[in-house]
Amino acid sequence: MNTCICDQCGTEIKINVQEEVIDHERNGKDIVEQFFICPECGKRYTIFICDSYMEKRIAGRKRLKKNPMRFDPRKDAILVNEMKKRFKKLKKKYNRE
């Protein structure tokens, strides 16, 4: 099991990833947050927020990696960059900063 040190209280945390539906899209699909919490001080660490946009980018990366002979690192980098931007936007929208 992975561990880290809490930024807030300095406790070593055994990372126990949890998921929670934090919202719904217009089409009714869930928006899910993956996170872990410091057991000492309760600080919440958001790992990932997934919506339809992110799911499409994840599927795109899987398709790219499926055939290593045709893998294009530039296309993969574009998808990763798009996901990072979207993650920042979602974190801001749901006050997970």
Backbone as XML, in Angstrom:
<?xml version="1.0"?>
<chain id="A" units="angstrom">
  <residue number="1" name="MET">
    <atom name="N" x="0.846" y="-1.185" z="0.000"/>
    <atom name="CA" x="0.000" y="0.000" z="0.000"/>
    <atom name="C" x="0.890" y="1.247" z="0.000"/>
  </residue>
  <residue number="2" name="ASN">
    <atom name="N" x="0.522" y="2.221" z="-0.796"/>
    <atom name="CA" x="1.282" y="3.464" z="-0.885"/>
    <atom name="C" x="0.987" y="4.368" z="0.306"/>
  </residue>
  <residue number="3" name="THR">
    <atom name="N" x="1.986" y="5.158" z="0.642"/>
    <atom name="CA" x="1.821" y="6.132" z="1.720"/>
    <atom name="C" x="2.318" y="7.493" z="1.251"/>
  </residue>
  <residue number="4" name="CYS">
    <atom name="N" x="1.918" y="8.528" z="1.987"/>
    <atom name="CA" x="2.427" y="9.874" z="1.762"/>
    <atom name="C" x="2.362" y="10.617" z="3.088"/>
  </residue>
  <residue number="5" name="ILE">
    <atom name="N" x="2.893" y="11.813" z="3.107"/>
    <atom name="CA" x="2.877" y="12.644" z="4.307"/>
    <atom name="C" x="1.861" y="13.759" z="4.109"/>
  </residue>
  <residue number="6" name="CYS">
    <atom name="N" x="0.990" y="13.944" z="5.076"/>
    <atom name="CA" x="-0.031" y="14.987" z="5.007"/>
    <atom name="C" x="0.625" y="16.363" z="5.025"/>
  </residue>
  <residue number="7" name="ASP">
    <atom name="N" x="0.236" y="17.213" z="4.081"/>
    <atom name="CA" x="0.751" y="18.586" z="4.004"/>
    <atom name="C" x="0.336" y="19.417" z="5.211"/>
  </residue>
  <residue number="8" name="GLN">
    <atom name="N" x="-0.808" y="19.083" z="5.770"/>
    <atom name="CA" x="-1.378" y="19.896" z="6.839"/>
    <atom name="C" x="-0.839" y="19.543" z="8.220"/>
  </residue>
  <residue number="9" name="CYS">
    <atom name="N" x="-0.759" y="18.243" z="8.548"/>
    <atom name="CA" x="-0.379" y="17.866" z="9.918"/>
    <atom name="C" x="0.896" y="17.036" z="10.009"/>
  </residue>
  <residue number="10" name="GLY">
    <atom name="N" x="1.427" y="16.588" z="8.863"/>
    <atom name="CA" x="2.676" y="15.838" z="8.856"/>
    <atom name="C" x="2.538" y="14.356" z="9.153"/>
  </residue>
  <residue number="11" name="THR">
    <atom name="N" x="1.320" y="13.858" z="9.291"/>
    <atom name="CA" x="1.086" y="12.439" z="9.561"/>
    <atom name="C" x="1.354" y="11.608" z="8.308"/>
  </residue>
  <residue number="12" name="GLU">
    <atom name="N" x="1.931" y="10.433" z="8.506"/>
    <atom name="CA" x="2.081" y="9.515" z="7.382"/>
    <atom name="C" x="0.724" y="8.862" z="7.122"/>
  </residue>
  <residue number="13" name="ILE">
    <atom name="N" x="0.275" y="8.932" z="5.875"/>
    <atom name="CA" x="-1.048" y="8.445" z="5.498"/>
    <atom name="C" x="-0.901" y="7.194" z="4.644"/>
  </residue>
  <residue number="14" name="LYS">
    <atom name="N" x="-1.624" y="6.150" z="4.999"/>
    <atom name="CA" x="-1.751" y="4.995" z="4.106"/>
    <atom name="C" x="-2.865" y="5.367" z="3.132"/>
  </residue>
  <residue number="15" name="ILE">
    <atom name="N" x="-2.510" y="5.463" z="1.865"/>
    <atom name="CA" x="-3.468" y="5.942" z="0.863"/>
    <atom name="C" x="-4.534" y="4.881" z="0.607"/>
  </residue>
  <residue number="16" name="ASN">
    <atom name="N" x="-5.749" y="5.234" z="0.980"/>
    <atom name="CA" x="-6.916" y="4.390" z="0.784"/>
    <atom name="C" x="-7.861" y="5.156" z="-0.141"/>
  </residue>
  <residue number="17" name="VAL">
    <atom name="N" x="-7.787" y="4.856" z="-1.432"/>
    <atom name="CA" x="-8.562" y="5.609" z="-2.423"/>
    <atom name="C" x="-10.048" y="5.301" z="-2.274"/>
  </residue>
  <residue number="18" name="GLN">
    <atom name="N" x="-10.827" y="6.377" z="-2.205"/>
    <atom name="CA" x="-12.282" y="6.272" z="-2.116"/>
    <atom name="C" x="-12.886" y="6.988" z="-3.315"/>
  </residue>
  <residue number="19" name="GLU">
    <atom name="N" x="-14.130" y="6.661" z="-3.599"/>
    <atom name="CA" x="-14.849" y="7.330" z="-4.691"/>
    <atom name="C" x="-16.172" y="7.853" z="-4.164"/>
  </residue>
  <residue number="20" name="GLU">
    <atom name="N" x="-16.563" y="8.994" z="-4.733"/>
    <atom name="CA" x="-17.830" y="9.596" z="-4.343"/>
    <atom name="C" x="-18.421" y="10.325" z="-5.545"/>
  </residue>
  <residue number="21" name="VAL">
    <atom name="N" x="-19.716" y="10.155" z="-5.758"/>
    <atom name="CA" x="-20.412" y="10.912" z="-6.794"/>
    <atom name="C" x="-20.615" y="12.315" z="-6.238"/>
  </residue>
  <residue number="22" name="ILE">
    <atom name="N" x="-20.061" y="13.322" z="-6.944"/>
    <atom name="CA" x="-20.145" y="14.688" z="-6.434"/>
    <atom name="C" x="-21.118" y="15.561" z="-7.216"/>
  </residue>
  <residue number="23" name="ASP">
    <atom name="N" x="-21.569" y="15.062" z="-8.369"/>
    <atom name="CA" x="-22.506" y="15.831" z="-9.179"/>
    <atom name="C" x="-23.013" y="14.931" z="-10.305"/>
  </residue>
  <residue number="24" name="HIS">
    <atom name="N" x="-23.906" y="15.481" z="-11.108"/>
    <atom name="CA" x="-24.411" y="14.773" z="-12.284"/>
    <atom name="C" x="-24.350" y="15.718" z="-13.477"/>
  </residue>
  <residue number="25" name="GLU">
    <atom name="N" x="-24.039" y="15.153" z="-14.621"/>
    <atom name="CA" x="-24.039" y="15.941" z="-15.847"/>
    <atom name="C" x="-25.476" y="16.131" z="-16.322"/>
  </residue>
  <residue number="26" name="ARG">
    <atom name="N" x="-25.647" y="16.992" z="-17.290"/>
    <atom name="CA" x="-26.987" y="17.240" z="-17.839"/>
    <atom name="C" x="-27.638" y="15.970" z="-18.367"/>
  </residue>
  <residue number="27" name="ASN">
    <atom name="N" x="-26.802" y="15.081" z="-18.887"/>
    <atom name="CA" x="-27.323" y="13.822" z="-19.440"/>
    <atom name="C" x="-27.583" y="12.775" z="-18.348"/>
  </residue>
  <residue number="28" name="GLY">
    <atom name="N" x="-27.346" y="13.138" z="-17.091"/>
    <atom name="CA" x="-27.606" y="12.238" z="-15.974"/>
    <atom name="C" x="-26.428" y="11.398" z="-15.542"/>
  </residue>
  <residue number="29" name="LYS">
    <atom name="N" x="-25.324" y="11.436" z="-16.311"/>
    <atom name="CA" x="-24.136" y="10.656" z="-15.937"/>
    <atom name="C" x="-23.496" y="11.229" z="-14.685"/>
  </residue>
  <residue number="30" name="ASP">
    <atom name="N" x="-22.955" y="10.337" z="-13.862"/>
    <atom name="CA" x="-22.300" y="10.745" z="-12.625"/>
    <atom name="C" x="-20.967" y="11.433" z="-12.889"/>
  </residue>
  <residue number="31" name="ILE">
    <atom name="N" x="-20.653" y="12.399" z="-12.050"/>
    <atom name="CA" x="-19.310" y="12.975" z="-11.989"/>
    <atom name="C" x="-18.724" y="12.431" z="-10.692"/>
  </residue>
  <residue number="32" name="VAL">
    <atom name="N" x="-17.618" y="11.688" z="-10.818"/>
    <atom name="CA" x="-17.061" y="10.950" z="-9.690"/>
    <atom name="C" x="-15.699" y="11.511" z="-9.296"/>
  </residue>
  <residue number="33" name="GLU">
    <atom name="N" x="-15.532" y="11.697" z="-7.995"/>
    <atom name="CA" x="-14.246" y="12.142" z="-7.450"/>
    <atom name="C" x="-13.559" y="10.957" z="-6.792"/>
  </residue>
  <residue number="34" name="GLN">
    <atom name="N" x="-12.266" y="10.801" z="-7.066"/>
    <atom name="CA" x="-11.430" y="9.829" z="-6.364"/>
    <atom name="C" x="-10.553" y="10.635" z="-5.406"/>
  </residue>
  <residue number="35" name="PHE">
    <atom name="N" x="-10.447" y="10.167" z="-4.173"/>
    <atom name="CA" x="-9.739" y="10.939" z="-3.153"/>
    <atom name="C" x="-9.268" y="10.028" z="-2.023"/>
  </residue>
  <residue number="36" name="PHE">
    <atom name="N" x="-8.447" y="10.594" z="-1.146"/>
    <atom name="CA" x="-8.148" y="9.943" z="0.129"/>
    <atom name="C" x="-8.121" y="11.032" z="1.191"/>
  </residue>
  <residue number="37" name="ILE">
    <atom name="N" x="-8.262" y="10.621" z="2.430"/>
    <atom name="CA" x="-8.380" y="11.562" z="3.549"/>
    <atom name="C" x="-7.338" y="11.234" z="4.607"/>
  </residue>
  <residue number="38" name="CYS">
    <atom name="N" x="-6.740" y="12.272" z="5.162"/>
    <atom name="CA" x="-5.816" y="12.080" z="6.279"/>
    <atom name="C" x="-6.639" y="11.677" z="7.509"/>
  </residue>
  <residue number="39" name="PRO">
    <atom name="N" x="-6.326" y="10.529" z="8.117"/>
    <atom name="CA" x="-7.103" y="10.080" z="9.268"/>
    <atom name="C" x="-6.872" y="10.940" z="10.518"/>
  </residue>
  <residue number="40" name="GLU">
    <atom name="N" x="-5.782" y="11.680" z="10.524"/>
    <atom name="CA" x="-5.450" y="12.503" z="11.690"/>
    <atom name="C" x="-6.186" y="13.843" z="11.677"/>
  </residue>
  <residue number="41" name="CYS">
    <atom name="N" x="-6.076" y="14.593" z="10.565"/>
    <atom name="CA" x="-6.643" y="15.951" z="10.533"/>
    <atom name="C" x="-7.856" y="16.084" z="9.613"/>
  </residue>
  <residue number="42" name="GLY">
    <atom name="N" x="-8.107" y="15.059" z="8.792"/>
    <atom name="CA" x="-9.277" y="15.085" z="7.926"/>
    <atom name="C" x="-9.087" y="15.792" z="6.594"/>
  </residue>
  <residue number="43" name="LYS">
    <atom name="N" x="-7.861" y="16.229" z="6.295"/>
    <atom name="CA" x="-7.628" y="16.887" z="4.999"/>
    <atom name="C" x="-7.927" y="15.904" z="3.866"/>
  </residue>
  <residue number="44" name="ARG">
    <atom name="N" x="-8.655" y="16.406" z="2.889"/>
    <atom name="CA" x="-9.071" y="15.599" z="1.738"/>
    <atom name="C" x="-8.154" y="15.893" z="0.568"/>
  </residue>
  <residue number="45" name="TYR">
    <atom name="N" x="-7.617" y="14.835" z="-0.046"/>
    <atom name="CA" x="-6.739" y="14.951" z="-1.202"/>
    <atom name="C" x="-7.448" y="14.389" z="-2.427"/>
  </residue>
  <residue number="46" name="THR">
    <atom name="N" x="-7.792" y="15.255" z="-3.360"/>
    <atom name="CA" x="-8.447" y="14.822" z="-4.590"/>
    <atom name="C" x="-7.396" y="14.284" z="-5.551"/>
  </residue>
  <residue number="47" name="ILE">
    <atom name="N" x="-7.609" y="13.068" z="-6.012"/>
    <atom name="CA" x="-6.698" y="12.430" z="-6.956"/>
    <atom name="C" x="-7.171" y="12.667" z="-8.386"/>
  </residue>
  <residue number="48" name="PHE">
    <atom name="N" x="-8.483" y="12.539" z="-8.581"/>
    <atom name="CA" x="-9.026" y="12.589" z="-9.940"/>
    <atom name="C" x="-10.514" y="12.901" z="-9.872"/>
  </residue>
  <residue number="49" name="ILE">
    <atom name="N" x="-11.005" y="13.632" z="-10.859"/>
    <atom name="CA" x="-12.439" y="13.856" z="-11.022"/>
    <atom name="C" x="-12.776" y="13.438" z="-12.444"/>
  </residue>
  <residue number="50" name="CYS">
    <atom name="N" x="-13.756" y="12.543" z="-12.562"/>
    <atom name="CA" x="-14.078" y="11.967" z="-13.872"/>
    <atom name="C" x="-15.481" y="12.355" z="-14.320"/>
  </residue>
  <residue number="51" name="ASP">
    <atom name="N" x="-15.551" y="12.945" z="-15.510"/>
    <atom name="CA" x="-16.824" y="13.237" z="-16.172"/>
    <atom name="C" x="-16.738" y="12.654" z="-17.577"/>
  </residue>
  <residue number="52" name="SER">
    <atom name="N" x="-17.743" y="12.880" z="-18.401"/>
    <atom name="CA" x="-17.756" y="12.310" z="-19.755"/>
    <atom name="C" x="-16.546" y="12.750" z="-20.573"/>
  </residue>
  <residue number="53" name="TYR">
    <atom name="N" x="-16.156" y="14.008" z="-20.437"/>
    <atom name="CA" x="-14.996" y="14.543" z="-21.157"/>
    <atom name="C" x="-13.752" y="13.724" z="-20.814"/>
  </residue>
  <residue number="54" name="MET">
    <atom name="N" x="-13.547" y="13.502" z="-19.519"/>
    <atom name="CA" x="-12.370" y="12.745" z="-19.082"/>
    <atom name="C" x="-12.454" y="11.290" z="-19.548"/>
  </residue>
  <residue number="55" name="GLU">
    <atom name="N" x="-13.643" y="10.710" z="-19.486"/>
    <atom name="CA" x="-13.796" y="9.322" z="-19.937"/>
    <atom name="C" x="-13.409" y="9.170" z="-21.406"/>
  </residue>
  <residue number="56" name="LYS">
    <atom name="N" x="-13.783" y="10.137" z="-22.232"/>
    <atom name="CA" x="-13.432" y="10.077" z="-23.654"/>
    <atom name="C" x="-11.921" y="10.169" z="-23.849"/>
  </residue>
  <residue number="57" name="ARG">
    <atom name="N" x="-11.257" y="11.022" z="-23.072"/>
    <atom name="CA" x="-9.798" y="11.156" z="-23.196"/>
    <atom name="C" x="-9.094" y="9.890" z="-22.715"/>
  </residue>
  <residue number="58" name="ILE">
    <atom name="N" x="-9.605" y="9.281" z="-21.656"/>
    <atom name="CA" x="-9.033" y="8.028" z="-21.155"/>
    <atom name="C" x="-9.175" y="6.942" z="-22.222"/>
  </residue>
  <residue number="59" name="ALA">
    <atom name="N" x="-10.352" y="6.844" z="-22.828"/>
    <atom name="CA" x="-10.582" y="5.854" z="-23.892"/>
    <atom name="C" x="-9.658" y="6.114" z="-25.073"/>
  </residue>
  <residue number="60" name="GLY">
    <atom name="N" x="-9.442" y="7.376" z="-25.404"/>
    <atom name="CA" x="-8.536" y="7.728" z="-26.492"/>
    <atom name="C" x="-7.110" y="7.289" z="-26.215"/>
  </residue>
  <residue number="61" name="ARG">
    <atom name="N" x="-6.667" y="7.477" z="-24.975"/>
    <atom name="CA" x="-5.312" y="7.047" z="-24.609"/>
    <atom name="C" x="-5.192" y="5.530" z="-24.662"/>
  </residue>
  <residue number="62" name="LYS">
    <atom name="N" x="-6.236" y="4.834" z="-24.233"/>
    <atom name="CA" x="-6.212" y="3.366" z="-24.278"/>
    <atom name="C" x="-6.112" y="2.879" z="-25.717"/>
  </residue>
  <residue number="63" name="ARG">
    <atom name="N" x="-6.874" y="3.534" z="-26.621"/>
    <atom name="CA" x="-6.801" y="3.150" z="-28.040"/>
    <atom name="C" x="-5.392" y="3.378" z="-28.591"/>
  </residue>
  <residue number="64" name="LEU">
    <atom name="N" x="-4.790" y="4.500" z="-28.237"/>
    <atom name="CA" x="-3.426" y="4.790" z="-28.713"/>
    <atom name="C" x="-2.426" y="3.740" z="-28.238"/>
  </residue>
  <residue number="65" name="LYS">
    <atom name="N" x="-2.561" y="3.328" z="-26.992"/>
    <atom name="CA" x="-1.590" y="2.401" z="-26.403"/>
    <atom name="C" x="-1.846" y="0.951" z="-26.782"/>
  </residue>
  <residue number="66" name="LYS">
    <atom name="N" x="-3.014" y="0.692" z="-27.350"/>
    <atom name="CA" x="-3.383" y="-0.677" z="-27.704"/>
    <atom name="C" x="-2.420" y="-1.274" z="-28.738"/>
  </residue>
  <residue number="67" name="ASN">
    <atom name="N" x="-1.973" y="-0.447" z="-29.672"/>
    <atom name="CA" x="-1.077" y="-0.919" z="-30.724"/>
    <atom name="C" x="0.258" y="-0.173" z="-30.596"/>
  </residue>
  <residue number="68" name="PRO">
    <atom name="N" x="1.218" y="-0.750" z="-29.866"/>
    <atom name="CA" x="2.490" y="-0.075" z="-29.629"/>
    <atom name="C" x="3.249" y="0.318" z="-30.900"/>
  </residue>
  <residue number="69" name="MET">
    <atom name="N" x="3.033" y="-0.425" z="-31.987"/>
    <atom name="CA" x="3.740" y="-0.127" z="-33.235"/>
    <atom name="C" x="3.240" y="1.178" z="-33.864"/>
  </residue>
  <residue number="70" name="ARG">
    <atom name="N" x="2.006" y="1.565" z="-33.561"/>
    <atom name="CA" x="1.423" y="2.770" z="-34.148"/>
    <atom name="C" x="1.260" y="3.881" z="-33.108"/>
  </residue>
  <residue number="71" name="PHE">
    <atom name="N" x="1.818" y="3.675" z="-31.922"/>
    <atom name="CA" x="1.685" y="4.656" z="-30.849"/>
    <atom name="C" x="2.316" y="5.993" z="-31.247"/>
  </residue>
  <residue number="72" name="ASP">
    <atom name="N" x="1.572" y="7.068" z="-31.061"/>
    <atom name="CA" x="2.053" y="8.405" z="-31.382"/>
    <atom name="C" x="2.175" y="9.213" z="-30.081"/>
  </residue>
  <residue number="73" name="PRO">
    <atom name="N" x="3.391" y="9.408" z="-29.588"/>
    <atom name="CA" x="3.573" y="10.110" z="-28.321"/>
    <atom name="C" x="3.048" y="11.550" z="-28.339"/>
  </residue>
  <residue number="74" name="ARG">
    <atom name="N" x="3.025" y="12.162" z="-29.518"/>
    <atom name="CA" x="2.499" y="13.541" z="-29.606"/>
    <atom name="C" x="0.998" y="13.564" z="-29.342"/>
  </residue>
  <residue number="75" name="LYS">
    <atom name="N" x="0.279" y="12.615" z="-29.924"/>
    <atom name="CA" x="-1.168" y="12.532" z="-29.691"/>
    <atom name="C" x="-1.456" y="12.227" z="-28.221"/>
  </residue>
  <residue number="76" name="ASP">
    <atom name="N" x="-0.659" y="11.337" z="-27.640"/>
    <atom name="CA" x="-0.825" y="11.000" z="-26.228"/>
    <atom name="C" x="-0.575" y="12.231" z="-25.357"/>
  </residue>
  <residue number="77" name="ALA">
    <atom name="N" x="0.456" y="12.980" z="-25.670"/>
    <atom name="CA" x="0.786" y="14.186" z="-24.902"/>
    <atom name="C" x="-0.342" y="15.229" z="-24.988"/>
  </residue>
  <residue number="78" name="ILE">
    <atom name="N" x="-0.961" y="15.326" z="-26.154"/>
    <atom name="CA" x="-2.090" y="16.252" z="-26.326"/>
    <atom name="C" x="-3.244" y="15.836" z="-25.422"/>
  </residue>
  <residue number="79" name="LEU">
    <atom name="N" x="-3.557" y="14.541" z="-25.407"/>
    <atom name="CA" x="-4.637" y="14.046" z="-24.552"/>
    <atom name="C" x="-4.331" y="14.277" z="-23.074"/>
  </residue>
  <residue number="80" name="VAL">
    <atom name="N" x="-3.097" y="14.010" z="-22.677"/>
    <atom name="CA" x="-2.697" y="14.218" z="-21.277"/>
    <atom name="C" x="-2.840" y="15.691" z="-20.910"/>
  </residue>
  <residue number="81" name="ASN">
    <atom name="N" x="-2.405" y="16.576" z="-21.785"/>
    <atom name="CA" x="-2.505" y="18.009" z="-21.528"/>
    <atom name="C" x="-3.969" y="18.447" z="-21.397"/>
  </residue>
  <residue number="82" name="GLU">
    <atom name="N" x="-4.829" y="17.936" z="-22.275"/>
    <atom name="CA" x="-6.260" y="18.247" z="-22.208"/>
    <atom name="C" x="-6.846" y="17.773" z="-20.878"/>
  </residue>
  <residue number="83" name="MET">
    <atom name="N" x="-6.438" y="16.584" z="-20.431"/>
    <atom name="CA" x="-6.938" y="16.040" z="-19.174"/>
    <atom name="C" x="-6.466" y="16.865" z="-17.977"/>
  </residue>
  <residue number="84" name="LYS">
    <atom name="N" x="-5.223" y="17.313" z="-18.017"/>
    <atom name="CA" x="-4.708" y="18.149" z="-16.921"/>
    <atom name="C" x="-5.490" y="19.454" z="-16.815"/>
  </residue>
  <residue number="85" name="LYS">
    <atom name="N" x="-5.747" y="20.072" z="-17.952"/>
    <atom name="CA" x="-6.516" y="21.321" z="-17.961"/>
    <atom name="C" x="-7.919" y="21.097" z="-17.421"/>
  </residue>
  <residue number="86" name="ARG">
    <atom name="N" x="-8.559" y="20.021" z="-17.871"/>
    <atom name="CA" x="-9.919" y="19.716" z="-17.422"/>
    <atom name="C" x="-9.948" y="19.409" z="-15.930"/>
  </residue>
  <residue number="87" name="PHE">
    <atom name="N" x="-8.941" y="18.689" z="-15.436"/>
    <atom name="CA" x="-8.863" y="18.354" z="-14.016"/>
    <atom name="C" x="-8.769" y="19.626" z="-13.176"/>
  </residue>
  <residue number="88" name="LYS">
    <atom name="N" x="-7.933" y="20.561" z="-13.600"/>
    <atom name="CA" x="-7.817" y="21.837" z="-12.882"/>
    <atom name="C" x="-9.150" y="22.570" z="-12.857"/>
  </residue>
  <residue number="89" name="LYS">
    <atom name="N" x="-9.827" y="22.566" z="-13.995"/>
    <atom name="CA" x="-11.124" y="23.233" z="-14.106"/>
    <atom name="C" x="-12.153" y="22.584" z="-13.168"/>
  </residue>
  <residue number="90" name="LEU">
    <atom name="N" x="-12.190" y="21.256" z="-13.166"/>
    <atom name="CA" x="-13.125" y="20.529" z="-12.296"/>
    <atom name="C" x="-12.806" y="20.736" z="-10.822"/>
  </residue>
  <residue number="91" name="LYS">
    <atom name="N" x="-11.518" y="20.734" z="-10.474"/>
    <atom name="CA" x="-11.140" y="20.977" z="-9.078"/>
    <atom name="C" x="-11.613" y="22.343" z="-8.618"/>
  </residue>
  <residue number="92" name="LYS">
    <atom name="N" x="-11.469" y="23.333" z="-9.487"/>
    <atom name="CA" x="-11.905" y="24.689" z="-9.149"/>
    <atom name="C" x="-13.437" y="24.727" z="-9.002"/>
  </residue>
  <residue number="93" name="LYS">
    <atom name="N" x="-14.135" y="24.127" z="-9.962"/>
    <atom name="CA" x="-15.592" y="24.132" z="-9.958"/>
    <atom name="C" x="-16.162" y="23.514" z="-8.683"/>
  </residue>
  <residue number="94" name="TYR">
    <atom name="N" x="-15.534" y="22.441" z="-8.201"/>
    <atom name="CA" x="-16.046" y="21.727" z="-7.034"/>
    <atom name="C" x="-15.259" y="22.034" z="-5.752"/>
  </residue>
  <residue number="95" name="ASN">
    <atom name="N" x="-14.531" y="23.151" z="-5.754"/>
    <atom name="CA" x="-13.767" y="23.603" z="-4.569"/>
    <atom name="C" x="-12.891" y="22.494" z="-3.994"/>
  </residue>
  <residue number="96" name="ARG">
    <atom name="N" x="-12.101" y="21.872" z="-4.849"/>
    <atom name="CA" x="-11.211" y="20.794" z="-4.403"/>
    <atom name="C" x="-9.751" y="21.221" z="-4.507"/>
  </residue>
  <residue number="97" name="GLU">
    <atom name="N" x="-9.494" y="22.500" z="-4.340"/>
    <atom name="CA" x="-8.109" y="22.988" z="-4.447"/>
    <atom name="C" x="-7.441" y="23.051" z="-3.116"/>
  </residue>
</chain>
